[in-house]
Amino acid sequence: MATLLEVKDLRTQFFTFSGVVKAVDGITYEVEEGETLGLVGESGCGKSVSALSLMRLIPDPPGKIVGGEVLFEGEDILRLDMDDMRRIRGAKMAMVFQEPMTSLNPVLTLERQLSETLQLHKGMTREQGRKEAVNLLARVGIPDPERRVRQYPHQFSGGMRQRVMIAMALSCNPKLIIADEPTTALDVTIQAQILELMKSLTREFGVALIVITHNLGVVARYADRVNIMYAGKIIERGTARQIYSNPRHPYTVGLLKSVPRLDQPRRAKLDPIEGQPPDLVNVPLGCAFRARCRWAVDKCATDTPPLMSVEDGHWSACWRTEDLGTSALDVNARGPATSANGNASAPAS
C-alpha cells in the first residue's frame, strides 16, 4: 500500500498567560491508504490537538503549529494558504468530532447541512444535494431518511447524530477520515454499532481512518496499527498485535493492566497508573513518564529517550525497553525493579 499521510516532527503550542503549552511535541508517523490507525492515550496527552493540527483547525490565537511537516498525498498541507486548505478539508480529509451536538448547527436542517458540503465540493445543485443527503442517511442506517433529512439535530438521539456526522464525513468520498473519540458520549451497545458502521464503510470505500480514543478495546478490535501518546509525544508505535502481545513501554503496560479482564477472577483488583500526567507548560527533564513509572532509573531523570526500534515495525521511547519482559523488569510484577547499579528505583509518588 502507498503512504497517504506522513507526519514529520509535528509541533503545536498554545501561548497562554501561564506559559507555552507544548500540546504536540514532535510526533512522527504515517498512515497507509485504506488502513486504520489507533491513537491512544489519557486525556490531555495531545491526541485531539494533533488531529486538529492535521486539519489546520487550531484556534490562532492562542494556538499555533510551530514546526514540522504534514505530507498528504506528497504535499505539505501546512504550507498551503487557507483557501487551498478549505478545498482539501471535507473533500479529501474529513473529521468526525467527539460531540456531534456541538458540531451540528441546531438551527439548520440535516438536508441543509449535508447538501452544503456537496454543493461546495462537488458542484451539485440544491436538488441533487438533497437526493444525495437522503442516500447518505440511508447508507449510515437512519430509518425513513426522506422524512428525517428535513428534521433538526435536536430531534435525533446521540447515536443517530453521530451517524449523521459519519454521513457528513463520507459525503465527498474523502481518502482520510479522522474520528476523534466518536463514541465517548454513547452507551456501550450504540458504541459497538457506530464502530462497526465506521469500519464497514471505510472498508467498502477504501478510506483510511485515524481513530482517537482512550478505549483499548476499540483499538484491539478495529486498528491495524497503534500510536501510544503521552505528554505530547508518541512513546510507542507498532501493530495492534505487537502492542497488545509485547508492550515495550511502561506506560503502555500500565494502560493494559488498568483494563478489566474477563479471564481474571471477579475479585481481582485493577492495577491503575498512579499519579497524573505532567503539566505541559513545565514538562520535566528526561522522560515525562518518570514520576509515574515504577521502573525508572537515574538516566530517566536527565535524558529524554528517543523512539528506538524494538522489532520490525515496533518502536518504543524507553531506556529500559530491552528489559521489558525479562527478569530485569517483570511487567507482571507490582512494585519497583532494580536499576543497573543494583539500587531499587523509587515507585511513583
C-alpha positions in Angstrom: 0.0 0.0 0.0 1.1 3.6 -0.7 1.6 6.1 2.0 -1.3 8.5 2.2 -0.3 10.7 5.1 3.1 11.3 6.5 3.5 13.4 9.7 7.1 14.6 10.4 8.1 16.2 13.7 4.8 18.0 14.1 4.8 20.6 16.9 1.8 22.6 18.1 1.9 25.0 21.0 -0.5 27.3 22.9 0.8 30.6 24.1 -1.0 31.4 27.4 -0.5 33.7 30.3 0.8 30.7 32.3 3.4 29.9 29.7 3.8 27.9 26.5 1.8 24.7 26.4 3.6 22.1 24.3 0.5 20.2 23.4 2.1 18.3 20.5 5.8 18.0 20.8 7.5 16.5 17.8 5.4 13.5 16.7 6.2 11.5 13.6 4.1 8.7 12.0 2.5 7.7 8.7 -0.9 6.3 7.5 -1.2 3.9 4.6 -4.0 4.0 2.1 -7.1 2.1 3.5 -5.6 1.3 6.9 -7.0 2.1 10.3 -4.6 3.7 12.8 -5.4 4.0 16.5 -4.2 7.0 18.5 -4.3 6.1 22.2 -3.6 8.0 25.5 -5.1 9.7 28.5 -7.0 12.9 28.4 -4.6 15.9 27.9 -1.9 13.9 26.1 -2.3 15.8 22.8 -4.4 13.4 20.8 -7.2 15.8 19.8 -4.8 18.7 19.2 -2.7 16.5 16.9 -5.9 15.8 14.9 -6.9 19.4 14.7 -3.4 20.2 13.6 -3.8 17.9 10.6 -7.0 19.6 9.7 -5.5 23.1 10.3 -8.2 23.9 12.8 -6.0 25.1 15.7 -7.5 28.3 17.0 -5.0 31.1 16.5 -4.5 32.8 18.9 -3.6 31.2 21.3 -2.6 28.1 19.3 0.0 27.8 16.6 1.6 25.0 14.6 5.3 25.9 15.2 7.1 23.2 13.3 7.0 20.0 11.3 5.5 18.8 8.1 2.2 17.1 7.2 2.5 15.4 3.8 -0.9 14.5 2.4 -0.5 12.7 -0.9 3.0 14.1 -1.0 2.0 17.7 -0.5 2.9 19.6 2.7 -0.6 21.0 3.7 1.0 23.2 6.4 2.3 25.4 3.6 -1.0 25.8 1.9 -3.0 29.0 2.2 -6.4 28.7 3.9 -8.3 28.8 0.6 -6.4 25.8 -0.7 -6.8 24.1 2.7 -10.5 24.5 2.6 -10.6 22.7 -0.7 -8.9 19.7 0.9 -10.8 19.8 4.2 -14.1 17.9 3.7 -13.3 16.8 0.2 -10.1 14.7 0.8 -9.8 14.8 4.6 -12.8 14.7 6.9 -13.3 14.6 10.6 -15.9 13.1 12.9 -15.8 15.2 16.1 -16.3 14.0 19.7 -19.6 15.6 20.5 -22.0 15.8 17.5 -24.4 18.2 19.2 -21.8 20.9 19.3 -20.7 20.2 15.7 -24.1 20.2 14.1 -25.8 23.6 13.6 -29.0 23.5 15.8 -31.0 25.9 13.5 -30.4 24.2 10.2 -32.0 21.0 8.9 -29.8 18.0 8.1 -30.7 18.5 4.5 -29.1 21.9 4.5 -26.0 20.8 6.5 -25.3 17.7 4.3 -26.1 19.3 1.0 -23.9 22.4 1.7 -20.7 20.3 1.5 -21.9 18.5 -1.6 -22.7 21.8 -3.4 -19.4 23.3 -2.3 -17.0 20.5 -3.2 -18.9 18.5 -5.9 -20.8 21.4 -7.6 -24.2 19.7 -7.1 -27.4 21.7 -7.4 -29.7 22.0 -4.4 -32.0 19.2 -5.6 -29.0 16.9 -6.3 -27.6 17.7 -2.9 -31.0 16.8 -1.2 -31.2 13.5 -3.0 -27.6 12.6 -2.1 -28.3 13.7 1.6 -31.1 11.2 1.7 -28.8 8.5 0.2 -26.2 9.3 2.8 -28.6 9.0 5.7 -29.8 5.6 4.4 -26.3 4.4 4.0 -25.5 5.1 7.7 -28.6 3.3 8.8 -31.0 6.1 9.6 -34.6 4.9 9.0 -37.1 6.8 6.9 -34.3 9.2 5.5 -36.7 11.0 3.2 -38.6 12.4 6.2 -35.7 12.7 8.7 -33.5 14.7 6.4 -35.9 17.6 6.9 -35.5 17.5 10.7 -33.2 19.3 13.0 -30.3 17.8 15.2 -32.3 18.0 18.4 -34.8 15.6 17.0 -32.2 12.8 16.9 -30.7 10.7 19.6 -26.9 10.8 20.4 -26.2 7.7 18.3 -28.3 9.0 15.4 -26.5 12.3 15.5 -23.1 10.5 15.4 -24.4 8.6 12.3 -25.2 12.0 10.7 -21.6 13.1 11.4 -20.3 9.9 9.8 -22.5 10.6 6.7 -21.2 14.1 6.5 -17.6 12.9 6.7 -18.2 10.4 3.9 -20.3 12.7 1.7 -17.4 13.7 -0.6 -15.7 10.3 -0.7 -12.5 11.5 1.2 -9.3 9.5 1.3 -8.8 10.0 5.1 -11.3 10.3 8.0 -10.2 11.3 11.5 -12.6 10.2 14.2 -11.9 12.0 17.5 -13.4 9.7 20.2 -16.6 9.2 18.2 -18.3 7.0 20.8 -17.4 8.7 24.1 -20.9 10.1 24.8 -22.8 6.9 23.7 -23.8 3.8 25.6 -22.0 0.5 25.0 -24.4 -1.1 22.6 -24.6 2.0 20.4 -20.8 2.4 20.6 -20.4 -1.0 19.0 -22.9 -0.2 16.2 -21.2 3.1 15.4 -17.7 1.5 15.3 -18.9 -1.4 13.2 -20.5 1.1 10.8 -17.4 3.1 10.5 -15.2 0.1 9.9 -17.5 -1.4 7.3 -17.9 1.9 5.4 -14.2 2.6 5.4 -13.5 -0.9 4.2 -16.2 -0.5 1.5 -14.8 2.8 0.2 -11.1 2.2 0.8 -10.9 5.1 3.2 -8.0 5.4 5.7 -9.2 6.0 9.2 -7.5 7.5 12.3 -9.4 6.6 15.5 -8.5 8.7 18.5 -9.6 7.0 21.7 -8.7 6.0 25.2 -10.6 2.8 24.9 -8.1 0.0 24.4 -10.9 -2.4 23.4 -11.7 -0.3 20.4 -8.1 -0.3 19.3 -7.7 -4.1 19.7 -10.8 -4.8 17.5 -10.5 -2.1 14.8 -7.0 -0.8 14.4 -4.3 -2.1 12.2 -1.5 -0.1 13.8 -1.4 1.9 17.1 0.4 5.0 18.3 0.5 5.5 22.1 0.8 9.2 23.1 1.9 10.7 26.4 2.7 14.4 27.2 2.5 15.4 23.6 4.8 12.7 22.2 4.4 9.3 20.7 6.1 6.9 23.1 5.3 3.6 21.4 4.3 2.6 17.9 3.6 -0.7 16.4 0.9 -3.1 15.0 -2.1 -3.8 17.2 -0.8 -7.3 17.7 2.7 -6.1 18.8 1.3 -3.5 21.2 -1.0 -6.0 22.9 1.1 -9.1 23.0 4.5 -7.4 23.5 4.2 -3.9 25.0 7.6 -2.3 25.4 6.9 0.9 27.3 5.9 1.0 31.0 3.1 3.4 30.1 1.6 1.0 27.6 1.9 -1.8 30.2 0.1 0.4 32.7 -2.7 1.1 30.3 -3.2 -2.6 29.6 -3.1 -3.5 33.2 -5.7 -0.8 34.0 -8.3 -2.6 31.9 -10.8 -5.1 33.4 -10.3 -8.6 32.0 -12.9 -11.4 31.7 -10.3 -14.1 32.3 -9.4 -12.8 35.8 -11.3 -13.7 39.0 -14.2 -11.4 39.9 -12.4 -10.2 43.0 -9.2 -9.3 41.1 -8.3 -5.6 41.6 -7.3 -3.3 38.7 -3.7 -2.1 38.7 -4.0 1.6 37.8 -1.3 4.0 36.8 -0.6 6.2 39.9 -0.2 10.0 39.7 -1.2 12.4 37.0 0.2 13.4 33.6 2.7 16.3 33.7 1.9 19.9 33.2 2.6 20.6 29.6 3.8 24.1 30.4 6.6 22.7 32.6 7.4 19.3 31.2 10.1 17.7 33.4 13.6 16.9 32.1 14.2 13.4 30.8 11.3 11.0 30.4 7.9 12.7 31.0 6.6 9.4 32.5 9.4 9.0 35.0 7.4 10.4 38.0 4.7 7.7 37.5 7.0 4.9 36.4 7.7 2.0 38.8 10.8 1.0 37.0 12.6 4.4 36.3 16.4 4.6 36.6 18.7 7.6 37.1 19.1 8.2 33.4 15.3 8.7 33.0 15.6 12.0 35.0 18.2 13.6 32.7 17.9 12.2 29.2 14.8 12.1 27.0 14.5 8.6 25.4 14.0 8.7 21.6 11.8 6.2 19.8 14.0 3.1 19.4 13.4 0.1 17.2 12.3 -3.0 19.2 11.4 -5.2 16.3 10.3 -4.8 12.7 7.6 -2.1 12.7 7.7 -1.6 16.5 9.3 1.3 18.3 9.4 2.4 22.0 10.8 5.5 23.7 12.1 4.0 26.9 15.6 3.5 28.2 14.6 0.1 29.6 12.7 -1.1 26.6 15.1 -4.0 26.1 14.4 -5.2 29.7 10.7 -5.4 29.4 9.5 -9.0 29.5 12.8 -10.2 31.0 13.8 -10.8 34.7 15.3 -7.3 34.9 11.9 -5.8 34.5 8.9 -8.1 35.2 6.0 -6.3 33.8 3.6 -8.6 35.6 5.0 -7.7 39.0 3.7 -4.9 41.1 6.3 -2.6 42.6 9.8 -1.2 41.7 12.5 -3.1 39.9 16.2 -2.6 40.4 18.3 -0.2 38.4 21.5 -1.1 36.7 23.6 -0.2 39.8 21.6 -2.5 41.9 19.6 0.2 43.7 15.8 0.0 43.8 14.0 2.5 41.6 11.7 4.8 43.5 8.0 4.0 43.0 5.7 6.7 41.7 4.5 9.1 44.3 
